[in-house]
Amino acid sequence: MQTSQEWVSYFQENLEKKRINWQQPARITKNEVQIVLKSLQAWQLGETSDGTNLLKASSRYAENIGDPYYIKAVKLFINEEQKHGNNLGMYLDIIGEPRINKNWGDTLFRKIRYLNNSMEWWTLAVISVESTAQIFYQSLKDATGCQLLKEICTDILIDEAPHIRFQQERLWVIFHSRHNGTKNITYHFYKFFFMSTSVVVWVAHRKLFKAGGNDFSKYYRKMKMKCAKIIGRLKYGYAENYVPQPLQ
């Protein structure tokens, strides 16, 4: 498990890396645009959040635990998310498609986030969405022959795994600060929220997921495995040799 200061160093270094060749043309077919556009626009909108409420929650939390580096790490995490949104927006500009400012899925998740001020539930929500994002961007990458879009997806996918680890470590700390009497109920709620979020994301982007080779059964199996790896670790320990157990 890394310290907040170590996460700050990681994010600062990673933000300097350039993995996309913006000099190449965007060779995407009309058929591909029809398949991916709505999902691409919706996800671009979601990645551009300014993170105001998350910063408020993390600032209070960092002050309470006496860890000023944590808020710095969260700010850099948000910067990376915004980088993803900017890159997706630039791609939409290049192919002559509009950026949108409203989407039902984005509105739903923003309302859920705004209703809570808890670092615990913020972290759970981010983990859940970031986990679906891994399948989303891999599906988007597989659904197109456009090399520029593929590189954008690859860049995001490289970032997402550490993002999940960053949030997972924090949720582990928060979970184990709970009273033992509430841990079991909380653990099952985490699983319920994670898988419920997975279904909502599928409903919103099923056309894109299918184009990338994931029908609902395959997608759901992948999300169950992610749930076992991410949420299951909370209960079974944070040892590096942790083996995910099937969640009942």
C-alpha angles and dihedrals in degrees: 000000000000126000121241089251090055090051090052090054091048095050093045091053095043094051088062094058118103114201102159126085102214092180093075121090123254102247102186122146125232090244091054091049090054090053102043106026102090093046092044091052093046094049092046089056092049093051093055098066113135090221094226096150093042090053091050092050094045092046091055091045094047090050092049094052095038096240111131091173091065094068089048089053092049091051091053090046089055090048090057092049089051089050088058091051092048092050092049089047091051089052092051089050091051094052092045098247124134127250111233128222100200136044130160095231094048091046091051095051093044090054091049091050094046092052093062132060096183120117088210095059093039089055092047092050093049092048091050095050094041089053092054087046091064091059092039096055093042088052091048090049091050093045095061139056092204108118093202092055090045090055091049090052092046091052091052093046091053088054097044099066094058089042090059092045090051092053094039092056090050093049089051090055092047094044093052092049088064123099111267091239093064100040098088095051091044092049092054091046089053090055092046093050093046094052094040089054089050091057093048091052090048092053091051097046107022093125091058094043091052091048088055093053101266120120116186094268093052093043093049092049090053092050092049089054091049089050090052092049097044107029096027091059089064091065101033098044141266099260114139090237092058111144114206113246122210108263113233 
